[in-house]
Amino acid sequence: MIIINADDFGLSRGINNGIIKSINNGIVNGISIIPNGYAFNNGIKKISLKKIKKISIHLNLVEFKPISQIKKVNKIIDKNNELSLRPLKLVIINFFYSKVKKKIISNQIKIEMENQIKKVIKNVKNKKTIIGVDSHYHIHMIPFIFEILLSLTKKYKIKYIRIPVENNILKQFNFKHSFEFLINLPKVISINIFSLYSKKKYFNKFKIKSNSAFYGSLFAGNFTLNKIIKVLKLSKKNNVGITEIISHPGDVILNEKRSWKNKNLVNNYFSKKRVLEKQTLSNQILKNILNN
């Protein structure tokens, strides 16, 4: 099975619109919902389940207001009472914090992650489609986060976890996008290392499914037609188990920008590249490759 997943559903109204169009007109057949996104309620109202094979809970500790009461997560928020655990900070917590300090933060993370899971389960009408969990910036693969997540998947009977180990990295290289490839390569290698480590250390203790192959981190946010064609062909050639390909389609609604306190993220979420990705995902060439 090949799942073309659209991440960040619920993040903004524009991104919701782009994802829905990519489902209705394109090849997207899976979505990951950000439980504490600005447009969660907007997305839930508009979601169409007819073409969706998988809904995942896109756990988010990186930004936006927490779902939990502030006093219960006061160690993982910033001065604006927004979640603030960037990937690098989580890595530092994992490897360099004392056991006592790490336990305090871990307990608060578990509270917030559990409330995010419960929110999605409560609001999605067809519970059978909620089969998976992943995360914003793949933070769930940092070892201590992954261990917390596994305990929650057992409690809430979640069947599937995304393991974002990018496959066929060298085969995705081309000279036209060589600079972008080299810029993203260290990030992708880091994600692969953490993912493989966490899976080996914790995964076998739990009976839960994961993807057999994964694509999309290498060119996240700039998935052009040629890149997707190459990834689809690689996926079709080695189609064993579940292959998950992540995408980031969207539309731009300019007046939404003022909702963001973190202005560094605006350029990413309101990028025209998301609009181009939405258009690309509806290309007939991709439909033909996927269906043949």
Steps between C-alpha positions, in 0.01 A plus 500: 500500500624847412374785718543855372465687827435873544650628824391806702121468458345741751797735503327779302185544290716541189686176563169322569362624168810390310494154655129448432553598135794257482272224627203581276699575183833332557681197637497580874336214692620560854515796738671587826300731728666752733278486811591849624522672161334837448252348254427163660124563528487640146668185368283255691187662355630478142669162505382247243576138585402337170849485348699488824668172591670630813462777754794558732531716808777752428628553854640847557728617780674761286251787485147635564300496823490170688173314538578426863453742788794739519588406857537136396748574219677809634848353437447451126355839402651842435414849631202514259364175650573318174675166460868553433678166476698529177678184378845614619367579847341155522829336401677695777233393751535138388877475535615771741231573761516340843261211567291710737462796264440273202227311688316822586501609136413149377193492725377832360567388143298184562208706632499723191548216251218302659264798486586554133423134421171518689397818318538346154325177601211702644452722194545264203165334430627180339730362770613211277699739278717615793764235469824692538717745686796712392624847592587852400872504400517122572568571868333173601814314395717661769549202734329618818206643302468174308488302824219723631314468172512122497333484841222728371446298182434195714255690723304647208530197269682691226609257229773682310803724561689679224871414498654779285811322372548652156560227239717507188663832587769483232251393233302819567800719417503707184730782393219751446410490870847412631529804730163433664592132529827578679338755732232253611725194515638555856146545635381183326799297621433619858134399475602161361746439785249587773227301329710187464631529856155548656343224293771251594496590870126521566285389207514123533352517851167608353276338240449791265541551127720749319587589144747285309626795295489877532559801274455874521737652756774556246300761308235591760312814402633495144375177346503575127352277230832339402583424863163339567519298177837360606373414850182338365699285259734392779197422717331294228819307432550407867137489614504274805279567802414869546693771320428846637578811295448828683396823331420855608235648269318819587335823394595844626249714690700813577289632786582186700860617545413716798408189699867399519706626792807319365574698185785267400239240402291731283720460191463123517125482561413774252743395228387488138685168482211344694259627234721357225516169686119494518483551124769238438318236705203529261712437191364222278850355451516415872154343491606281210817383674313424822219310327712292262 
